[in-house]
Amino acid sequence: MRTQVGIIGAGPAGLLLSHLLHLRGIDSVVLESRSRDQIESTIRAGVLEQGTMDLLTEAGVGARMKAEGALHHGFELAFEGKRHRIDLTGLTGHSITVYAQHEVIKDLVAARVADDGKLRFGVSETSIHGIDTDTPSIRYRHEGEAYELQCDFVIGCDGSQGVSRASIPQALRKDFERVYPFGWFGILCEGPPSSDELIYARHERGFALISTRSPNVQRMYFQCDPKDSVENWSDDRIWAELHARVDSHDGQTIVDGKIFQKNIVGMRSFVSNTMQHGRLFLAGDAAHIVPPTGAKGMNLAVADVRVLTEALNAFYVENRTDLLDSYSTTALKRIWRAEHFSYWMTSMMHRIEGASPFEQQLQVAELEYVTTSRAAATVMAENYVGIAGAHA
Ligand code: PHB
């Protein structure tokens, strides 16, 4: 089989790229190791920057997001018994939408299927060949048969554990990494929202986040030991922990409900520089990871794809390679801004084991500043909505 662009991975990056290329008349094939059911039900974060919303809308895949997602104009920072609002729209003119990543995935899969896009689920033994040549290929197995997909370009959107990044020789790549000594315990529960806006809470017992999914389903998280197991946490213990961390602020209480999903995620910051070699380009988690505190993961994947679409389009329409050559450099500007922001917000909000009383007071001092100085609040807001930095 032959295509112009071979895409490995049907997450937000791979599916959106395939859809945007289709709109420009460029052919692609998406290969995914999991099933359609799995990718459409994997629970991930759910904050979309306005730039992400605009891109999905322009690409014709934003209708359900607009109808079912919740538009938020601010969020709250809770610490030392008080809540403080960051007025995103007032400070930046931008807002965010809370809409789960797997819903974006469903919308993108539906669009690709409607356009007769080539999606292969359940592929295995995927390997990449000839990236130093003009005729790279992807070999894989599907339903018991071995295949080779010939393409002009291979795009690795297969996440942090995929084969793509490992196909760039280690000697040509530098990896930057920080592993945090804590994780997030996430729950989905039935019930009404506890708040009109997201609440990020710093408490001496640890961080907590109150988010939402719909008027009847809520998403909440609390900082935990990344090696802990969900079996150790009964519903009662979870609610006691969330109440202890969030309720004390201004006497508001969160609303309990029936918990129907529990998971623990580790927290890591990671950047691969470079994100390209020969005819192989990486996008999304294959190239970089952020801790979820800044809600940047999917937004960065979408931003990579936006740059890559323009670069591939310039290649096919004008025979230009300059945008492809500068892809990594262009994408990494936004990525490093988001890496810093996610690290900053994580460091400011979490309980750090072994931190001295002095260091704990510095966290509070920083939060005080962010919530009382318009300039500092604007730094927070610009980063949160995704317009900070020269790339804006
Ligand atoms: C979520 O709703 O899952 C969510 C929201 C904000 C974050 C992370 C996750 O920073």
Boltz pocket constraint, residues with backbone or C-beta under 6 A from the ligand:
constraints:
  - pocket:
      binder: B
      contacts: [[A, 44], [A, 45], [A, 46], [A, 47], [A, 98], [A, 198], [A, 209], [A, 211], [A, 212], [A, 219], [A, 292], [A, 293], [A, 294], [A, 295]]
      max_distance: 6.0
